[in-house]
Amino acid sequence: MSITLEHPTATVTVGDLMTYPELQISDDVMVDTAMDILLSSGADHALVRDEDGRCAGLLTRLHLAPFQARSWYTERTPIRDIVHDRAPFATADMPAGAAAAAMHARGLDAWPVVDDDGHVVGLFSH
């Protein structure tokens, strides 16, 4: 007679692996300023917050590449008006495997993690 004890496996969640985002900018920051912030920080991305402090997306150097020439447009255009990665975002209770698969499908290296009100609580990356 053999006895098998089954132990429930704990699912690793996004909340277990997320980090606090180091760089956050407001969505009303102008494109040229956002480029300066990313370049001077050495970061590859910045979280974008709206006027209420909720997550508005993730801005990467790739998103800013078309604006490298710096024209009058970059001086007068807020980040909210250019293409950057927007919702849906990860939640802390989401299984990490599912989040990694969603990131892969969307071509993301990092994904904002938000609470029920849309405020950033972390950043998930793989």
Buried (B, 14 or more C-beta within 10 A) or exposed (E): EEEEEEEEEEEEBBBEBBEEBEBBBBBBBBBBBBBEBBEEEEBEBBBBBBEEEBBBBBBBBEBBEEBEEEEEBBEEBBBBEBEBBEEEBBBBEBEBEEBBEBBEEEEBEBBBBBBEEBEBBBBBBE
